[in-house]
């Protein structure tokens, strides 16, 4: 499986698992800690939370709401953040960014959120330590 197919399958699997978890468990998805990881449910990666769970910051710039997602993780060829994805509460894709460790010195992405309010879900994918999700209110 090539990298693009893997990332597409990962994103679809995450969205499906998250939606199933939302339907079955309210705001505490049952797949947290197994299909994807969170700060609260890091699964086998408990020692990796600080460098893998995405950090979400919302602010207003020039009258527009902007969300910045940061994953405080090293970006070297053998270990890096592959991608950020941002979803709204209905799992609509708000934006995504793929990183290249040869060009990107940090895993930082920004999204303009015209007309979006409420919960958003930031996803960060590490090439070694799986998929991480952070919920935030904007």
C-alpha positions as CSV (number, residue, x, y, z in Angstrom):
1,X,0.0,0.0,0.0
2,X,1.5,3.4,-0.9
3,X,1.6,6.3,1.4
4,X,-1.4,8.2,-0.2
5,X,-3.6,5.1,0.1
6,X,-2.5,4.5,3.6
7,X,-3.3,8.1,4.7
8,X,-6.7,8.0,2.9
9,X,-7.6,4.7,4.6
10,X,-6.4,6.0,8.0
11,X,-8.5,9.1,7.6
12,X,-11.6,7.2,6.6
13,X,-11.1,4.6,9.3
14,X,-10.7,7.3,11.9
15,X,-13.8,9.2,10.8
16,X,-15.9,6.0,10.8
17,X,-14.6,4.8,14.1
18,X,-15.1,8.3,15.6
19,X,-18.7,8.5,14.3
20,X,-19.5,5.0,15.6
21,X,-18.0,5.9,18.9
22,X,-20.0,9.1,19.1
23,X,-23.2,7.2,18.3
24,X,-22.5,4.6,20.9
25,X,-20.9,6.6,23.7
26,X,-21.9,10.3,23.5
27,X,-18.9,12.5,23.9
28,X,-16.6,9.7,25.0
29,X,-15.9,7.6,21.9
30,X,-15.2,3.9,22.7
31,X,-12.4,3.7,20.1
32,X,-10.2,6.3,22.0
33,X,-7.1,4.5,23.1
34,X,-7.3,1.8,20.5
35,X,-8.1,3.1,16.9
36,X,-6.9,6.6,17.7
37,X,-5.3,8.1,20.8
38,X,-6.1,11.1,23.0
39,X,-4.4,12.8,25.9
40,X,-7.0,11.1,28.1
41,X,-6.8,7.7,26.4
42,X,-3.2,7.3,25.2
43,X,-3.4,3.5,25.0
44,X,0.1,2.0,24.7
45,X,1.6,5.4,24.0
46,X,1.1,6.9,27.5
47,X,4.7,8.3,27.5
48,X,4.2,9.9,24.1
49,X,1.2,12.3,24.8
50,X,3.2,15.5,25.0
51,X,4.7,15.2,21.6
52,X,1.8,13.6,19.7
53,X,-1.5,15.0,20.9
54,X,-2.4,18.0,18.7
55,X,-2.7,21.4,20.4
56,X,-5.6,23.6,19.1
57,X,-5.5,27.4,19.4
58,X,-8.4,29.6,18.1
59,X,-7.9,33.3,17.6
60,X,-9.3,36.1,15.5
61,X,-7.0,37.7,12.9
62,X,-8.1,40.6,10.8
63,X,-11.7,39.9,11.8
64,X,-11.6,36.2,10.8
65,X,-11.5,33.2,13.1
66,X,-8.4,31.1,12.6
67,X,-7.5,27.8,14.2
68,X,-3.9,26.8,14.5
69,X,-3.0,23.1,15.1
70,X,0.4,22.4,16.5
71,X,2.0,19.0,17.3
72,X,5.1,19.6,19.3
73,X,7.0,16.7,17.7
74,X,10.4,16.4,16.0
75,X,10.4,16.5,12.2
76,X,13.2,14.2,11.0
77,X,13.2,11.8,8.1
78,X,12.8,8.7,10.2
79,X,10.2,10.1,12.7
80,X,7.8,12.9,11.9
81,X,4.2,14.1,11.9
82,X,2.7,13.0,8.5
83,X,-0.5,15.0,8.5
84,X,-3.0,17.3,10.4
85,X,-6.7,17.1,9.6
86,X,-9.5,19.3,11.1
87,X,-13.1,18.2,11.3
88,X,-16.3,19.9,12.7
89,X,-18.8,18.2,15.0
90,X,-20.5,16.5,12.0
91,X,-17.1,15.2,10.8
92,X,-17.1,17.6,7.9
93,X,-13.5,18.1,6.7
94,X,-12.5,21.7,7.5
95,X,-8.9,21.4,6.3
96,X,-5.8,19.3,6.1
97,X,-2.1,19.6,5.7
98,X,0.5,17.0,4.8
99,X,4.0,17.6,6.1
100,X,7.3,16.8,4.5
101,X,10.1,16.4,7.1
102,X,12.7,17.6,4.5
103,X,10.9,20.9,4.2
104,X,8.7,21.4,7.3
105,X,10.7,22.1,10.5
106,X,7.6,22.0,12.7
107,X,4.1,20.4,12.4
108,X,2.0,23.6,12.4
109,X,-1.2,24.1,10.3
110,X,-3.7,27.0,10.2
111,X,-7.3,27.0,9.1
112,X,-9.7,29.9,8.5
113,X,-13.1,29.0,10.0
114,X,-15.7,31.3,8.5
115,X,-19.1,30.5,10.1
116,X,-17.8,27.5,12.2
117,X,-18.4,27.4,15.9
118,X,-18.7,24.7,18.5
119,X,-16.5,21.6,18.7
120,X,-13.7,20.8,16.3
121,X,-11.6,17.7,16.2
122,X,-7.9,18.0,15.3
123,X,-6.1,14.8,14.1
124,X,-2.3,14.4,14.0
125,X,-0.8,11.4,12.4
126,X,2.8,10.2,13.4
127,X,4.6,7.8,11.2
128,X,5.6,5.7,14.2
129,X,3.1,6.4,17.0
130,X,-0.2,6.3,15.2
131,X,-3.2,8.7,15.0
132,X,-4.0,11.3,17.8
133,X,-7.1,13.3,18.3
134,X,-7.8,16.5,20.3
135,X,-11.3,18.0,20.8
136,X,-11.6,21.8,21.2
137,X,-14.3,24.4,21.2
138,X,-14.0,27.4,18.8
